């Protein structure tokens, strides 16, 4: 066990990867185009009143500065059938991230991926710098829940499915 204050970044990344987590796509209209960002740092239950969720994004992200200007954000929990397109959604090529991916755009500008187990329509509540990331708190405006869909899980650098 490492006890030094000097933690090896590769060891830390591996340790973080041992914690299974869901994966979300945060998407909104930026001008005439949808913009999407994938995050595995999403957390629900931040607050019930008001209803808040949060995620963390690298300060070096070139997508977040665009996306945070969107009037509303759609947060789609990615389902098992999204597994083949997750890497596309997170690709450097922003223009083709949503190519061939079924989406719905709400009048608010929130963009949702079709077939998500859960989707939240959100507005930016606050953000806080934390090391090399920005912690973003979102206020839930509306939600859609499809219990027939199962989420994918990110664990040890791989996408996995839940099992009973």
C-alpha positions as protocol buffer text, in pm:
chain_id: "A"
residue {
  index: 1
  type: UNK
  ca { x: 0 y: 0 z: 0 }
}
residue {
  index: 2
  type: UNK
  ca { x: 133 y: 344 z: -93 }
}
residue {
  index: 3
  type: UNK
  ca { x: 148 y: 579 z: 204 }
}
residue {
  index: 4
  type: UNK
  ca { x: 369 y: 850 z: 62 }
}
residue {
  index: 5
  type: UNK
  ca { x: 228 y: 1189 z: -31 }
}
residue {
  index: 6
  type: UNK
  ca { x: 383 y: 1126 z: -374 }
}
residue {
  index: 7
  type: UNK
  ca { x: 125 y: 905 z: -543 }
}
residue {
  index: 8
  type: UNK
  ca { x: 212 y: 765 z: -883 }
}
residue {
  index: 9
  type: UNK
  ca { x: -49 y: 897 z: -1132 }
}
residue {
  index: 10
  type: UNK
  ca { x: -69 y: 560 z: -1313 }
}
residue {
  index: 11
  type: UNK
  ca { x: -128 y: 381 z: -981 }
}
residue {
  index: 12
  type: UNK
  ca { x: -393 y: 636 z: -885 }
}
residue {
  index: 13
  type: UNK
  ca { x: -569 y: 599 z: -1224 }
}
residue {
  index: 14
  type: UNK
  ca { x: -568 y: 220 z: -1175 }
}
residue {
  index: 15
  type: UNK
  ca { x: -711 y: 258 z: -824 }
}
residue {
  index: 16
  type: UNK
  ca { x: -984 y: 493 z: -948 }
}
residue {
  index: 17
  type: UNK
  ca { x: -1061 y: 241 z: -1224 }
}
residue {
  index: 18
  type: UNK
  ca { x: -1129 y: -27 z: -964 }
}
residue {
  index: 19
  type: UNK
  ca { x: -1440 y: 166 z: -861 }
}
residue {
  index: 20
  type: UNK
  ca { x: -1730 y: 71 z: -1091 }
}
residue {
  index: 21
  type: UNK
  ca { x: -1930 y: 366 z: -1215 }
}
residue {
  index: 22
  type: UNK
  ca { x: -2199 y: 453 z: -1464 }
}
residue {
  index: 23
  type: UNK
  ca { x: -2130 y: 653 z: -1778 }
}
residue {
  index: 24
  type: UNK
  ca { x: -2330 y: 952 z: -1898 }
}
residue {
  index: 25
  type: UNK
  ca { x: -2347 y: 1166 z: -2209 }
}
residue {
  index: 26
  type: UNK
  ca { x: -2402 y: 1535 z: -2137 }
}
residue {
  index: 27
  type: UNK
  ca { x: -2536 y: 1707 z: -2446 }
}
residue {
  index: 28
  type: UNK
  ca { x: -2687 y: 2037 z: -2547 }
}
residue {
  index: 29
  type: UNK
  ca { x: -2732 y: 2265 z: -2841 }
}
residue {
  index: 30
  type: UNK
  ca { x: -2445 y: 2509 z: -2890 }
}
residue {
  index: 31
  type: UNK
  ca { x: -2564 y: 2734 z: -3167 }
}
residue {
  index: 32
  type: UNK
  ca { x: -2717 y: 2515 z: -3438 }
}
residue {
  index: 33
  type: UNK
  ca { x: -2517 y: 2205 z: -3346 }
}
residue {
  index: 34
  type: UNK
  ca { x: -2545 y: 1947 z: -3071 }
}
residue {
  index: 35
  type: UNK
  ca { x: -2238 y: 1912 z: -2852 }
}
residue {
  index: 36
  type: UNK
  ca { x: -2171 y: 1606 z: -2635 }
}
residue {
  index: 37
  type: UNK
  ca { x: -1932 y: 1517 z: -2354 }
}
residue {
  index: 38
  type: UNK
  ca { x: -1894 y: 1173 z: -2194 }
}
residue {
  index: 39
  type: UNK
  ca { x: -1829 y: 1145 z: -1820 }
}
residue {
  index: 40
  type: UNK
  ca { x: -1783 y: 857 z: -1579 }
}
residue {
  index: 41
  type: UNK
  ca { x: -1760 y: 1094 z: -1283 }
}
residue {
  index: 42
  type: UNK
  ca { x: -2136 y: 1155 z: -1264 }
}
residue {
  index: 43
  type: UNK
  ca { x: -2302 y: 1142 z: -922 }
}
residue {
  index: 44
  type: UNK
  ca { x: -2671 y: 1144 z: -834 }
}
residue {
  index: 45
  type: UNK
  ca { x: -2826 y: 1221 z: -497 }
}
residue {
  index: 46
  type: UNK
  ca { x: -2627 y: 1538 z: -439 }
}
residue {
  index: 47
  type: UNK
  ca { x: -2949 y: 1697 z: -316 }
}
residue {
  index: 48
  type: UNK
  ca { x: -3319 y: 1613 z: -330 }
}
residue {
  index: 49
  type: UNK
  ca { x: -3433 y: 1966 z: -250 }
}
residue {
  index: 50
  type: UNK
  ca { x: -3336 y: 2129 z: -475 }
}
residue {
  index: 51
  type: UNK
  ca { x: -3277 y: 1831 z: -706 }
}
residue {
  index: 52
  type: UNK
  ca { x: -2904 y: 1835 z: -787 }
}
residue {
  index: 53
  type: UNK
  ca { x: -2656 y: 1604 z: -959 }
}
residue {
  index: 54
  type: UNK
  ca { x: -2287 y: 1659 z: -1036 }
}
residue {
  index: 55
  type: UNK
  ca { x: -1993 y: 1549 z: -1246 }
}
residue {
  index: 56
  type: UNK
  ca { x: -1628 y: 1640 z: -1286 }
}
residue {
  index: 57
  type: UNK
  ca { x: -1459 y: 1745 z: -1611 }
}
residue {
  index: 58
  type: UNK
  ca { x: -1092 y: 1802 z: -1686 }
}
residue {
  index: 59
  type: UNK
  ca { x: -997 y: 2169 z: -1698 }
}
residue {
  index: 60
  type: UNK
  ca { x: -818 y: 2090 z: -2025 }
}
residue {
  index: 61
  type: UNK
  ca { x: -1147 y: 1987 z: -2192 }
}
residue {
  index: 62
  type: UNK
  ca { x: -1216 y: 2179 z: -2513 }
}
residue {
  index: 63
  type: UNK
  ca { x: -1580 y: 2059 z: -2513 }
}
residue {
  index: 64
  type: UNK
  ca { x: -1693 y: 2179 z: -2170 }
}
residue {
  index: 65
  type: UNK
  ca { x: -1635 y: 2552 z: -2242 }
}
residue {
  index: 66
  type: UNK
  ca { x: -1878 y: 2515 z: -2536 }
}
residue {
  index: 67
  type: UNK
  ca { x: -2128 y: 2294 z: -2358 }
}
residue {
  index: 68
  type: UNK
  ca { x: -2159 y: 2508 z: -2046 }
}
residue {
  index: 69
  type: UNK
  ca { x: -2291 y: 2789 z: -2265 }
}
residue {
  index: 70
  type: UNK
  ca { x: -2586 y: 2572 z: -2375 }
}
residue {
  index: 71
  type: UNK
  ca { x: -2924 y: 2691 z: -2240 }
}
residue {
  index: 72
  type: UNK
  ca { x: -2993 y: 2342 z: -2099 }
}
residue {
  index: 73
  type: UNK
  ca { x: -2813 y: 2009 z: -2080 }
}
residue {
  index: 74
  type: UNK
  ca { x: -2945 y: 1662 z: -2139 }
}
residue {
  index: 75
  type: UNK
  ca { x: -2775 y: 1403 z: -1918 }
}
residue {
  index: 76
  type: UNK
  ca { x: -2832 y: 1055 z: -2060 }
}
residue {
  index: 77
  type: UNK
  ca { x: -2723 y: 757 z: -1852 }
}
residue {
  index: 78
  type: UNK
  ca { x: -2576 y: 529 z: -2116 }
}
residue {
  index: 79
  type: UNK
  ca { x: -2741 y: 193 z: -2163 }
}
residue {
  index: 80
  type: UNK
  ca { x: -2602 y: -145 z: -2266 }
}
residue {
  index: 81
  type: UNK
  ca { x: -2693 y: -82 z: -2631 }
}
residue {
  index: 82
  type: UNK
  ca { x: -2484 y: 240 z: -2627 }
}
residue {
  index: 83
  type: UNK
  ca { x: -2162 y: 43 z: -2561 }
}
residue {
  index: 84
  type: UNK
  ca { x: -2062 y: 30 z: -2930 }
}
residue {
  index: 85
  type: UNK
  ca { x: -2076 y: 413 z: -2962 }
}
residue {
  index: 86
  type: UNK
  ca { x: -1930 y: 531 z: -2630 }
}
residue {
  index: 87
  type: UNK
  ca { x: -1579 y: 576 z: -2769 }
}
residue {
  index: 88
  type: UNK
  ca { x: -1725 y: 761 z: -3070 }
}
residue {
  index: 89
  type: UNK
  ca { x: -1914 y: 993 z: -2832 }
}
residue {
  index: 90
  type: UNK
  ca { x: -1586 y: 1072 z: -2655 }
}
residue {
  index: 91
  type: UNK
  ca { x: -1367 y: 1098 z: -2970 }
}
residue {
  index: 92
  type: UNK
  ca { x: -1148 y: 1401 z: -3043 }
}
residue {
  index: 93
  type: UNK
  ca { x: -1348 y: 1455 z: -3364 }
}
residue {
  index: 94
  type: UNK
  ca { x: -1632 y: 1661 z: -3209 }
}
residue {
  index: 95
  type: UNK
  ca { x: -1818 y: 1702 z: -3540 }
}
residue {
  index: 96
  type: UNK
  ca { x: -1885 y: 1328 z: -3574 }
}
residue {
  index: 97
  type: UNK
  ca { x: -1944 y: 1229 z: -3212 }
}
residue {
  index: 98
  type: UNK
  ca { x: -2320 y: 1199 z: -3261 }
}
residue {
  index: 99
  type: UNK
  ca { x: -2308 y: 1064 z: -3619 }
}
residue {
  index: 100
  type: UNK
  ca { x: -2557 y: 779 z: -3648 }
}
residue {
  index: 101
  type: UNK
  ca { x: -2661 y: 811 z: -3282 }
}
residue {
  index: 102
  type: UNK
  ca { x: -3037 y: 855 z: -3229 }
}
residue {
  index: 103
  type: UNK
  ca { x: -3108 y: 1169 z: -3026 }
}
residue {
  index: 104
  type: UNK
  ca { x: -3397 y: 1387 z: -2920 }
}
residue {
  index: 105
  type: UNK
  ca { x: -3365 y: 1763 z: -2884 }
}
residue {
  index: 106
  type: UNK
  ca { x: -3600 y: 1939 z: -2644 }
}
residue {
  index: 107
  type: UNK
  ca { x: -3719 y: 2296 z: -2696 }
}
residue {
  index: 108
  type: UNK
  ca { x: -3488 y: 2395 z: -2407 }
}
residue {
  index: 109
  type: UNK
  ca { x: -3186 y: 2285 z: -2611 }
}
residue {
  index: 110
  type: UNK
  ca { x: -3120 y: 1974 z: -2401 }
}
residue {
  index: 111
  type: UNK
  ca { x: -3013 y: 1679 z: -2617 }
}
residue {
  index: 112
  type: UNK
  ca { x: -3089 y: 1321 z: -2510 }
}
residue {
  index: 113
  type: UNK
  ca { x: -2960 y: 992 z: -2644 }
}
residue {
  index: 114
  type: UNK
  ca { x: -3248 y: 764 z: -2734 }
}
residue {
  index: 115
  type: UNK
  ca { x: -3291 y: 452 z: -2523 }
}
residue {
  index: 116
  type: UNK
  ca { x: -3117 y: 581 z: -2211 }
}
residue {
  index: 117
  type: UNK
  ca { x: -3221 y: 409 z: -1886 }
}
residue {
  index: 118
  type: UNK
  ca { x: -3251 y: 752 z: -1722 }
}
residue {
  index: 119
  type: UNK
  ca { x: -3221 y: 1103 z: -1861 }
}
residue {
  index: 120
  type: UNK
  ca { x: -3213 y: 1432 z: -1675 }
}
residue {
  index: 121
  type: UNK
  ca { x: -3284 y: 1773 z: -1823 }
}
residue {
  index: 122
  type: UNK
  ca { x: -3058 y: 2011 z: -1632 }
}
residue {
  index: 123
  type: UNK
  ca { x: -2943 y: 2368 z: -1590 }
}
residue {
  index: 124
  type: UNK
  ca { x: -2600 y: 2472 z: -1468 }
}
residue {
  index: 125
  type: UNK
  ca { x: -2622 y: 2545 z: -1093 }
}
residue {
  index: 126
  type: UNK
  ca { x: -2258 y: 2607 z: -1000 }
}
residue {
  index: 127
  type: UNK
  ca { x: -1903 y: 2493 z: -1062 }
}
residue {
  index: 128
  type: UNK
  ca { x: -1590 y: 2469 z: -852 }
}
residue {
  index: 129
  type: UNK
  ca { x: -1225 y: 2423 z: -948 }
}
residue {
  index: 130
  type: UNK
  ca { x: -1078 y: 2112 z: -785 }
}
residue {
  index: 131
  type: UNK
  ca { x: -720 y: 2034 z: -882 }
}
residue {
  index: 132
  type: UNK
  ca { x: -701 y: 1960 z: -1254 }
}
residue {
  index: 133
  type: UNK
  ca { x: -1080 y: 1923 z: -1280 }
}
residue {
  index: 134
  type: UNK
  ca { x: -1391 y: 2136 z: -1249 }
}
residue {
  index: 135
  type: UNK
  ca { x: -1673 y: 1999 z: -1035 }
}
residue {
  index: 136
  type: UNK
  ca { x: -2003 y: 2092 z: -1199 }
}
residue {
  index: 137
  type: UNK
  ca { x: -2334 y: 2094 z: -1010 }
}
residue {
  index: 138
  type: UNK
  ca { x: -2648 y: 2070 z: -1223 }
}
residue {
  index: 139
  type: UNK
  ca { x: -3009 y: 2140 z: -1121 }
}
residue {
  index: 140
  type: UNK
  ca { x: -3258 y: 1883 z: -1250 }
}
residue {
  index: 141
  type: UNK
  ca { x: -3547 y: 2046 z: -1437 }
}
residue {
  index: 142
  type: UNK
  ca { x: -3712 y: 1726 z: -1563 }
}
residue {
  index: 143
  type: UNK
  ca { x: -3639 y: 1356 z: -1590 }
}
residue {
  index: 144
  type: UNK
  ca { x: -3724 y: 1055 z: -1802 }
}
residue {
  index: 145
  type: UNK
  ca { x: -3698 y: 704 z: -1662 }
}
residue {
  index: 146
  type: UNK
  ca { x: -3705 y: 383 z: -1872 }
}
residue {
  index: 147
  type: UNK
  ca { x: -3669 y: 88 z: -1631 }
}
residue {
  index: 148
  type: UNK
  ca { x: -3666 y: -156 z: -1924 }
}
residue {
  index: 149
  type: UNK
  ca { x: -3316 y: -32 z: -2019 }
}
residue {
  index: 150
  type: UNK
  ca { x: -3001 y: -142 z: -1833 }
}
residue {
  index: 151
  type: UNK
  ca { x: -2701 y: 90 z: -1782 }
}
residue {
  index: 152
  type: UNK
  ca { x: -2345 y: 12 z: -1882 }
}
residue {
  index: 153
  type: UNK
  ca { x: -2074 y: 22 z: -1618 }
}
residue {
  index: 154
  type: UNK
  ca { x: -1716 y: 148 z: -1652 }
}
residue {
  index: 155
  type: UNK
  ca { x: -1482 y: -73 z: -1447 }
}
residue {
  index: 156
  type: UNK
  ca { x: -1109 y: -142 z: -1482 }
}
residue {
  index: 157
  type: UNK
  ca { x: -1092 y: 44 z: -1815 }
}
residue {
  index: 158
  type: UNK
  ca { x: -1369 y: -164 z: -1972 }
}
residue {
  index: 159
  type: UNK
  ca { x: -1742 y: -138 z: -2026 }
}
residue {
  index: 160
  type: UNK
  ca { x: -1939 y: -407 z: -1842 }
}
residue {
  index: 161
  type: UNK
  ca { x: -2297 y: -508 z: -1787 }
}
residue {
  index: 162
  type: UNK
  ca { x: -2484 y: -550 z: -1462 }
}
residue {
  index: 163
  type: UNK
  ca { x: -2577 y: -903 z: -1372 }
}
residue {
  index: 164
  type: UNK
  ca { x: -2823 y: -1038 z: -1117 }
}
